[in-house]
Amino acid sequence: MHGPHSELTINAGFASFALLIAMARLWDYLGTDGWVGAIAVLVVTVALTVVGSRMRRRLHFLIAEFRTLTVLLVLEEDSERYAQVRRAVLQAQAALGK
């Protein structure tokens, strides 16, 4: 499983989407200055979304249910390391016949 994105990424993504909807609704009413301003704000919000998603890596975690408990097996930032652990768990399950 993946953890959530940062608040910056989520909020900038919502702002970009809202701005696109507003631009579509106000298509006929925006003059040249309005279009320049709207596009500038759109570029900034999209850039914040991209930078936010690249700067902070999402956490990968692996959980298991054991009897009545939910156990966190791995909490890893490195996706390669997470994939190695996940493959090892799947191999162990296959070896046990489950």
N, C-alpha and C positions, 0 to 999 in steps of 0.2 A: 504494500500500500504506500501511497505517497502522502506526505503531510501537505497542509495548505500552503498557498503562496503567501507572501508578505502582505500586510495591509496596504502598503503603497501600491503594489501591483494590482490588487483587487480594486481599490478605489480609483486608480488612474484608468483601469480598463472600463469600469462603469462610467466614468466621466467621458471617456472617448466615445463610448456607445451612445450616451445621452446627447453628446454634441453632434454626432452623425444624424441622430433622429431630428434634432432641432434644425440642423442645416437642411434636411430633406423637407421639413415642414415649412421652413421660411425661404424656400428656393426663390420665389418670385419677389420677395420683399427685401432681400439683401442687395445693397449696392456694392460698388467696388470696395469701399472701405470696410463694409461688413464682411465681404468675402475674404479680404486679406486678414482681418482680425480672427474670423472663424477658423480659417486654415492655419493661422499661427497657433491658436490655442489647441487645435486638433493635433498639430505636429508635436507640441509640448506634451500633451497627455499620452500620445502614442509612444513618444520617446521615454517617458517615465514608466510606462508599462513594460517596455522592452528592457530598459536598464534594470528595473526592479526585479524582473524575472531572471535576469542573467547574473546579477550581483549576489543574490541570496539563493543558495541551492535549497531545493526542497529536501526534506528529510524522508528517508525510506524507512519503513518499519514493518516488522513481521511479528504477528501475534499468533498465539495458539490457544485453543481451549483444552484444558486438562481437568477432567471431571467437572466440577462446577466453577472452576476459576478460569479467567482469561489472563494469559501470561504474555508479557512482552518479551520476545526472544531477541530481537535485534532492533536497534535504533541507530541508523547509519546515514551519514551525509554523502558518502562516496557511493555512487551507483554501481561501480564495478565491484566493490567489496560486498555490497548488498546482494548482487547477483551471485557471487561466489557462495555466500552463506545460504542463499535460497536454493541453489543447486545442491549443496551438501544436505540440506534438510530433505529435499525431494528424493535424493539418493538413499538417505536413511529410511525414509518411508517405504521406498520400493524394496529395500532389503528386508524390511519387517513384513512385507506382504500386505501393506495397507494402501 
